Amino acid sequence: MKLKMNKNINSDVEDKAKRQAENSKKHIVKNSKPEIVFISTFPPKVCGIATYTQDLIQSLQSKFGESFTPVICPMETEEENYQYEEHIKYRLNTSDAVSYLEIADQINKNNNIRLVMLQHEFGFFNEAKNGLPLFLRNLKKDVIITFHTVLPKPDQELKEKVEEIAAFSKSIIVMTGISALILSTDYDIPADKITVIPHGTHLLPFTNKISLKEKYGLKDKKVLSTFGLLGSGKNLETTLEALPEIISRNPDVIFLILGKTHPVIVKNEGEEYREFLYQTIKKHHLERHTRFINEYLPLDELLEYLQLTDVYLFTSKDRNQAVSGTFSYAISCGCPIVSTPIPHALEVLKEDTGIIIDFEAPKQLAAAVNTLLENETKREKLRSKSLEKMAPTAWENSSILHSMLFDKFGDDKIKFHYTLPNINLGHIKNMTTDFGMIQFSKISKPDIDSGYTLDDNARAMIAICRDFEVRREESNLELISIYLNFIAFCQQKDGSFLNYVDEQRKFTPQNDDVNLEDSNGRAIWSLGYLISLKEILPLEFSEIAEEIIQKNLICAQKTHSTRAMAFIIKGLYYQNSGSNIPLLKELADRLVKMYQHEAKEDWHWFESYMTYGNSLLPEALLCAWLAAKDDMYKQIAHESFRFLLSKIMVGDDIKVISNKGWLQKENTEKNTSAGGEQPIDVAYTILALSTFYNVFNDEKYLKMMRNSFNWFLGKNHLNQIIYNPVTGGCYDGLEEKNINLNQGAESTVSYLMARHCF
């Protein structure tokens, strides 16, 4: 009996162990991140598509790093064997048809792999002609293929080859609308199988062109440049033939030729083309006006060369070159471009974003370059237009479009979640002088002519106080001091505040033309918030803030502007001074009366319309309840916030009230206007959600916070980033068809306030 029992016990233990092992295996599979295989050439191979793939993977990891694991499968020929920085799980030998079968089998056996991403260029697959079809026929995973070249008017063999590739793929990515049209019309590929995702471009901070020129020994030069792997297809002789005419009118010109000769060309022809260029330079006596940078430049150095360029030249004579990465890089650096009419150029350089010339036309090139070099205003206009045109193609936006495509064909096996960006105070510091924070910027360049406002400096003080609270960076204390001193500067003898200050640090006539109650309210909010951190801030800060608030109390009591009252309530709540609770209650009671006057069955709001900063109002009443414990405040805070959220939350997305059409009481339909969404409204909503979550610990508020913050990261109707992680600035608005690329104080500070809620 005992032995039997032991046997049963052992059997039970074994069964339990087996079950645990199976569950453990299931758990591991379930919790392992899904994998996406990227089949492409890859650095250190010197190849534009290798760089493209590296940039794409890096941007996907930056945006969605916790959502998936990228698996790199480099394509190499028999003669190649590179050492990669990344861990390499697979290698595809494109010279050997058997390698294609082996890679397909290895990928099929990996249950974590959800998708295969293949970069296609016809030249990659020439050595084993049946290799790619073998791979695609045997692959049991979904595959998406990016075509880097799309040739028009194919012969029957080429057409059948492309049709076969398309038949095995879930989607084909191309980089221009022209390429998509060719695939549809010349190859009979269904349009719904084609996705256009433009070549990615790099976001860059504002840099001083004069300083860069000095760094590279180009002081006082007008710089023309071109870059990329050198070969006769670049047709650089067109520029060399044009240079004498350019120099005759612009003797300070220098032409930079950036890049090594293509390794395949070196292998087959040596440096024959480069020698030809040297001879052409000598023939035209251009030695002082040309410079070869015979290197495959690191990305940061390459981008600096492009940023110091006055005019970028693209002279390819390949009529069928669908897209050029070099072209995209130049545009992302704000270079005015003169280009031959390849499809990429025809699609991008329109609407005053560049100049198109004919193939092999040195006279046209000379005329175009001279026109630009002699007209700085035109160059600046082209630069601004180019940056605006190319903003949607930033790698961050490219990764969003790729993730949407992966989501579509991943059979719900890959869920992409945005990664919170690291804190970057770069733009805030650039926008701040020793006097205060500048109001506006042109793209990312601070516009000192716009002057300063109390509004921006008050918000900035809150944002940097929040940042100090979390990170305790000593350098933040200097910023807080600047903003606090600015607020004190704006306070008048009667305790009120003026808002507008010009670059000469004088109050402007604009202060006489607008109601300043909201600005006064923001000042009290910021001062109260600073005081709430008096235990960790220098004592003198809170003493100054208390003194400013005390001086303003008489003015605050006379305030009747809805939002100004809400700002003051928040400020007094944070100040946490028992002596000011009666004033807080007086203002909260005014909001209650406004609500009771306007509210009806289908309209639970304080006014007969919804405009800007709406979330501030229910949040202020919730703060009033925390301070004074009047349940009426809590009830109305709940009702009004629930009503607001019903108007601005669409599924999992936020769509704040548009400044192009406020929501009226007479029309209680949901907010439908496209565009006109401001970062400050999204930020205020996140702040309110954070307050409600902290008070009631209801997970729905936390979920809405995260979904709302994703608006900054690209979860909006344009699927484009609003926050620029490179500069640390936030774009000024989401419009119907574009992003306002200026990164002013209001939007940038609003983003930071929202970011610190997580």
N, C-alpha and C positions, 0 to 999 in steps of 0.2 A: 504493500500500500504506500509505504514511504517512497520507494523507488518510483512508483508510478506517479506519485505526486511531484517528485523532483523532475521526472520526465516532462510532466505537464507544465511545471513551472518553467523548465528550460525551453520547452516548446513555445510557451507564451512569451518568454523573454526574447527568443529568436524571432517570433512573429512581430513582436513589438519593435525590435531592432530593425527588422526589415521595413516595417511600416514607417518608422522614423527616418530610415535611410531614403525610402521612396519620397516621403514628405520633404525631406531635406533637399533631395534632388529637384523636386517640384519647386520648392521654395527658391532654390538657387536660380533655376531657369526663370521663374516668375519675376525675381528681383534683379536679375542681370539686366543691364541696360541693353536695349536692342542695338544691333550693329548695322552700319551702312558701309559697304565696301566701295572704295573709290579706285577705279582702274584707270591709270593715267601714267604718263611720264611724271617724274617728280624730282625736285632738287635733291642732290647737287647737279643733276643733268641740266645743261644749259639749253633751255627750251621755254618758249613763251607759254605753252600749254602746261608745262610743269609748274611754272610760277602761278598761273591762273588757278590750278587745282589746289596748290598750297594756300593761296589767298582765300579760296572758297572754303576750304576746311577750317582754316583759322577763324573766319568770320562766323561760320556755323557753330563752332565751339564757343566762341565768345558770346553769341546770342542765346544758344540753346545747350550749353555744355553738359547739363545734367540729364538731358533727354535721350542721348544716344552716344555710342562710341564709334568714332570713325576708324575704319580699317583700311590701311593703305596697301594697295597692290600695284607696285611700280611695273611699268612696261619697259623691258630691256631687250636689246638684240643679243645675239650670241656673243658678240664682241664686248658687250658692256657688262659691268658688274660694279655698281656704285655702292658706296658706304653711306647709309642714310642716318640722319640724326634720330628719326622716329623709329619705333619698333615696327619691323616689317614682318607680317604674318604670311603673306603670299608674294610671289614674284611671277610675272608672266613673261616668258621668253617668246617674243613675237617672231623669232626666226624658226620656231619649232611648233608644228601643228599639234604634236602630242601635248605640249605645255598647255595649250588652250583647253584640251580635254581634262588634264589633271587639275587645272585651276577651277574649272566648272564643277568637278567632282568634289574638291575640297570645300568649295563654297556651299554646295548642296548639303554636305554633311554637318555644317555648322548651323544648329537650330537657332542661334541668336541672331544670325544675319537675316535682316528683314528686306533689304533692298540692295541693289547693285547700281552704281553710278559709273558710267563709262564715258571717257572723253575720246571723241572720234576725230581723227585726221587721216585722210586716205593714205598718206605716206607711212603711217605707223604699221600698216598691215600688208605691206607689199611682199615681204620675204616669204611668209607662209600664206599663200593666197586664200586657202580654204580655212585658215585658222579661226578667223572671227565668226564665220557662219557655223563652224563646228562648236565653238564656245556657246553661241546663242541658242543653238538647237538643243544642247545638252544641259544648259542652265535651267534649274527649276525655281529660281528666285526671280522676282520681278526686277526688271532692268529699265533704267532711264538712260538715254544716250544724248550727249551734247555734241552737236555737229559744229565744228569750228570752221569748216569750209563747206559751202553749198554752191556747186557749180551749175550755172544755168545751161539750158539746152543740151542735156546729156545724150550720149548715144545709147543704144538699146542695152548694151552690157552694163554701163554705169547705172542706168535707170533701174534695171533689175536688181543690181547689187544693193542700191539704196532702199528699194522697196522691200527686199528680203530683211535688211536690218530693221526697218521700220515695223515689219510684221511681228518681230520678236520683242519689240520694246513697248512698254506701257505708255511712254511719252518721249517725244524728241524735243530737245531744247535747242533753240537757235538764238542768236544774239541781236538780230535785226528783223524788222517787219519785212524787209525786202527778201531776206533768206526764207522766211516763213511763206511768203507768196510764191517763191520759186519752188519750194517743196510741194506746195498744193497744186500749182498749175503745171509744172514740168515733170513732177514725179508722181502725181495723182495720190499723194498722201492726204488722208482726211484732215481737215483743218483742226478738228477737235483733238487730234493726236499731237498737235504741234503747240509748244509753249514758247513764247518769246521772253527771255530773261536777258537783258542787256549785259554786256561785259562789265564786271565790277570796277569801281573806281575807289580811290583812297580819300577818306576825309582828312583834311589837314588843318592845323591851327594857323592863324594869321602869322606871317613872318615878314620881316622887313627886307625887301628886295635889295636895298642898298647895302645892308650888312652882309647879306649872302654873297653879293658880288665881290665885296672886299675880301671875304673869307676865301674865295676861290681865285683871287688875283685878277678880277675882272672889273675893277673899279672904273667908273666913267665909261664903260663899254655898253653899246647896244648889242644885246646877245640874241643871236639866232641859234636854234639847236634842233637836232634830231637825234633819236636814239633807237637802239634795237640791234639784233644780231646782223652784222654787216654782210651784204651780198649784192650782186648786180641788180636784183629786183628792187632794191631801195632807190636806185636811180639818182644817187646823190650828185651826179654830174650836172643834173638840171640846176641845182642850187649853185654849184661852182661856176657854171656858165652865166648865171644871173648876177653873181657877186660883183663883177666890175661895175655894172650899172647901179647896183645898190650902194657900193662904196663911193661912187662919184657924188652921191647926194648925202650919204651918211658915212663919212670917213672913219667914224669910231665904231664901226660894226665888226663883230667877230662871230664866226660860225663854228659851233661846237658839234663835233661828231662823236657821239657817246656810244660805246659798245665794241665788243670783240667781233671778229669775223665768225660767221656761223661755223661750228665745228665740222659739219658735213662738208661745207665748202672748203675748209682748210684741208680736210682729208683728201678731197678729190682734185682741188685746184690750187691749193696753197693760198698765198696772199696776193694772188694775181689782181683781184679787183681793188684791194687797198693800194697796191702799187700804181694801178691806173689812176686812182684818185690823187696820189702824190704827184704824178706827172702832170695831171690837169692843173693842180694848184701851182706847180712850178711854171707851167706854160702861161698862166694868167697873172703871175706874180702875186699870189694870194697868201704867201707864207705868214705874213703878219696878221692876217684876217681869218685864219682857220686854226683850229686846235683839235687834235685827235685825243680822245680819252679811251685808249685801247684796253678797256677792262669790262668785265661783267659786274657792274657796280652794285654794291649793297643797296637795298631798297631806300633806306633813309638818305643816302648820299645822292642817289638818282633823283629822288623827289626834290632835294634841295637844288640840284642843277635845273630841274624843270621850273621850280618856283622863281629862280632868278632870270629865267628866259623871258625876253620881250616878245618874240614871235617864234612859235614852233612850226617847223616845216615838215610836211609829210608828202613825199614825192614818189611813192610807189607807182610802178608802171604796170602792176598786175591788175588787169581790168576785173578779175573775178575774186579779188581778195575781199571776202565778206566782212571781216572785222579785224581790227588791229588793237592789241593790248597797249601798244605804245601810244596810240592815238588816245585811248581812254585815260591813260596815266597823265598825258599832257593836259587834257581838258580838266581833270580833277585838280590840277595845280593852277588852274585859272589862266592857262596860256592862250592868248589869241592864236588861232591856227590858220595857216594857209595849206590847203590840201588838194591833191588830185582826187577825182570823183569816184573813189571806191564806194561800194554800197554803204558802208558804215558812215563815211563822210557825208554822203548825200542825205542820209537819214538824220544826222545830228547837226550838221553845219547849215542850218537854215534859220529863218527868223532872226537874222542878225547875230548869229553865234559863230561865224567864221567866214572865210573866203575860199571858194572853190575855183581852181584853175584847171586847164586841160592837162592831159598827160604830156610829159616831155615838152613843156612850154616855158623855157627860161625867161622870156620877155614878160609873159603874164606874171610869173613869180616875182620878178624884180619890181614890177608896177605895184603888185599887191603888198609886198613887204615895205616898199617906200611909203605907200599910203599909210600903213599902220605905224611905222617908225616916226613919221612926221605928224602924227595926230594922237597924242596921249589920251585925249578924251574918248576917241574911238576905240583905242586899245582897252581902256577901262570898261567901256560899255560892253565890248565883246567878252571881257573877262567875267563881268557880272552875269551876263546872259548865259555864258557857258556853264558857270557854277550852278545857276538856277536850273539849266537844262539837264545837267548831269547829276544833280542831287539825288534823284530817284534811283540812280545806278550805283550809289555807294555800296560797298561790299556788305554793309549792315543790311541794306534793303534787298540786295541780291540774296542774302542768306534767308531773309523772310520769305521771298518768293519761292526759293528752293524748298523751304520747310513746308510751305503750303502744298507744293507739288508732292513732296514725300508723304505728307498727311493723306493726300487724296488717293495715292496708290499703295499706301502701307497697310491697307485692310485693318485699320484701327490697331495695328501692332506698334506704331510709333506715335507717341503723344509728345508734341513739342511744347516745352514750357520755357518761358523767357527767363534768362538769368539776370539777377539784379546787377547793374553796373557798379563798379567800384566808385567811391566818392572821388570827385575830381573838382577841386576848387580853382583850377587854372584860370577859367574865364572870369570868375568872380574877382579874382585878384587882378587880372588885367583890366577889368572895368573899374577898379577902385583906385582913386588917387589919394593923396594925403588929406584930401578935403571930404571926399565922399564917393559914392558909387555913381558913375555916369549913367544917364538915362537910357540911351540907345546905342546900338552898334550897327555898322554896315557889314553884313555877313558876320564875321567874328572880330572885326576891327572896331574898337571903341570909338564912338563918335562924340568927341568932346564938345563939338558945337551944339549938341542937344542939351548940354547942361546937366543939372541934377534935380532930383525931386525928393521931398520928404517921404512920399509913398515908398519909393524904391529903397531908400536907406533904412526906413523902419522895417520893411520886410527883410532886408538883408541882415539887419541886426538879429532878428528872430532866427533866421536860417543859420547864421554863424554861431549864435548861442546854442542852438540845437546840436550843431556839429561839435562844438567844444564839450558839450555835455556827454557826448558819445565817445569822442576820440581824444579829448584833452590835449589838442595841439596848441602849444604855446603861441605859435604865430597867429592863431585866431584872436588872441586878446588884442592885438594891434588893430585888427579889422573891427572888432566890437567897439574899441575906443573911437575909431574914426566915425563909425555910424552914430554912436551915442553923441559925440561932439557935434555932428551934423544936425541931429534932432534938436540939441540945445541951441544951435545957431538959428534954427528956424522958429524958435519960440519967441513971441513978441512980449512986450511989456505987460499986456493985459492977460497973458497966459495962453493965448491962442497961438496957432502955428500958421506960417505961410508954407506953401508947397514947392513953388518953382524958383530955381536958382540958376543963373546962367553960368557960362564957363569962366566969367570974370568974378564969380562968387557974389553976384548982386541979385536981389530979388527982382523978378520980371513983372511986367504989367499983366501977365496972364493970371497972376494972383487976384487981380481985381475983377476978372471976368467970369470966374467959376466959383461954385459953392465948395468950400474947403472943409466941410464938416467930416466927410469920409477920411480925408487926409489927417485931420485932427484925431479921429477915432483910431486910425492905424498907428499913430504915434503912441497913444495910450496902451494899445495892445502890445506893442513891442517893448515899451518900458516895463509894463507889468510882467511880461515874460522874462525879461532880464532879471527883475527883482526875484522871481521865483527860483533863480539859480544863484542867489547871493551867497550861499554856502560854499560854492566852488569858484566864484568870480572874485576879483579884487573888490574890497569893501567900497572903495571910492565909486565904482560903477553904480552899485545899488543906491548909494547916497545921492548921486547926481540924478538918477532916475526918479527916486522918491521926491526929490525937490521939484523936478519938472512936472510930475503928476500933480503934486499939491498945488502948484501954481496954476494948473489948468482946470481944477475942479469946478470953478464957477462956470467956465465955458462948457464943460462937459454936461453940466446940469441943464443947460439951455439947448442941448442937442435934440433934434427931432428927426433927423435923417435915419431911415431904417437901418442901413448898414453901419452908419457911424455909431449908433447906439449899440449894435451888436459887437463892434470892435471894442468899444469902451467896456462893455460887460465882460468880454474875455480878458481884457487888460486888468480890470479890477479883481476878477476871479484869480488870476495868476498872482496879482500883487498880494492877495490874501491878507488884507488889512481890515480888521473888524470895523474900524471907523468909517470905511467907505462902503460897507454892505448896504446902508440905507440908499445911497446913490445907485448902486447896482440894482436893487429892488425897484427903485423908481423907474429906471430905464427898462427893466424887464417887464414891468407892469404896462408900460407904454406899448411894448411889442405885443403883449397879450391882448390889449384893447384893439390894436390894429388887426390882429388875427381874428378876434371875435366879430369885428365889424365886417371883414371880407369873407370869412369862411362860410361855405354852404355845403350841401350834400356832395357835390362833385368838384368842389374847389376848397382845398384845405391849405390856404396860404395867407400871408400877411398883407399882400397887396393885390391889386386886380390884374397883375401881370407878373411874369418871371423874367428877370433880366440877368445881371451878372452877379457873381459871388453869392448865389442862392443858398448854398449849404451853410454859409456862415450863420444864417438866422436861426435854424433849429439847433445848431451847435451852441450858439450863445445862450439860448434858453436852457439847454442842458447844463451848461456851466453855471447859470443862475440857480438852477435847482441844486447843484452840488454845493453852492455857496450858501443858499438861503433856505433850502429844504421845503420850498413851496411846491406841492404836488401838481399844481396847475401848470407850472413851468415844464415839469417833466412830461405831463400829458400832451401839451401842445408841441413840445419838442418831438415827441414820438409821432404824433399825427402829421405834422408838417413835413418831417423828414421822410416818412413813408410815402407821402404824396409826391414829394420832389423826386425820390428815387424811382417812382413809377413813371415819371416823365423822362428821366435821363438814363436809366439802365435798360438797354435793349438786349435781352438774353444775358450773355456774359460780358457784353460790351458797354462802355459808357459813351454817351453822346450828349454832351452838355448843351444847354440852351445856346443857340446860335446868336451872335450879335447882328446877324443879317435879318433876324426876325424873332423878336421877343415873343414869348408864349403869353397869349392874352386869355383873360378869364372867359371871354365870350366864346373862345375856341379852345376847348379842353382836350383836343386831339393831341397825340404825342408829338413831341418836337421832331419836325421833319425837314427843316432847312438844311441843305448840304453846305458844309464849310462854316467859316466864322466861329470855329471852336478855339477857345483860348486856353493856354496852359494853366493860367491862374485859376480858372473855374474847375479844371480837373483837380488841381492841387488842393483847392479849398474843399472839394468833395472828399478827397482822401483824408484831409485833416479831420473833417467832421466824422467820417466813418471810423477813424482811429479813436476819436473821443468816445463815440457810442460803443465801440468794441471794448475799450478799456473800462467803461462804466458797467456795461451789461454782460460782457464776456460771451456775446452771441456770435457764433462762428459765421453767420451769414454776413456780418459786417466785415470780418476779416477776408472772406472770399471776395466780396465786392471791392475791398481795398486793393487786393492783388490784381483783380481784373481791370480796375480803373487805372492802376499804375502802368499796366501793359500798354495803355494808350500812348504813353511817352515812348515806349520801346518798339512800337510798330503795329499794335492791335487797334487800328482805326480804319476808316473807310478807304484810305489810300494805301494801306499796308506799308507805310513808311515811318521811319524813326522821326520823332519830334525832338528827342534829346540827342545831342551830339557827344558821344563818349570821348572823342579825341580832344575837342576844345574844352569840354566841361560846360558848354553853353546849351541853352534850350532854344529851339526855334520859336519865333513869335506867334505862330498860329497855324492851324490846319484849315485850309480853304477847300473849296469844292474840288479843284483839280490840281492843286499844288500846295507846297509847304512854304510859308514865309520864312526865308532862310536867315533873316536878321536875328541875332541872338542878344536881345535887349535885357536890361536888368530885371524887369518884371517877370519875364518868362523863366529866366535862368534861376532866379532866387526861388520862384514858385516851385520849380522842379526839385530843388534841393530840400525845400521844406517837406515836399511829398516823399522824397527818397528817405528822409530820416524818420518816417513812420514805420520803417521795416527794420 
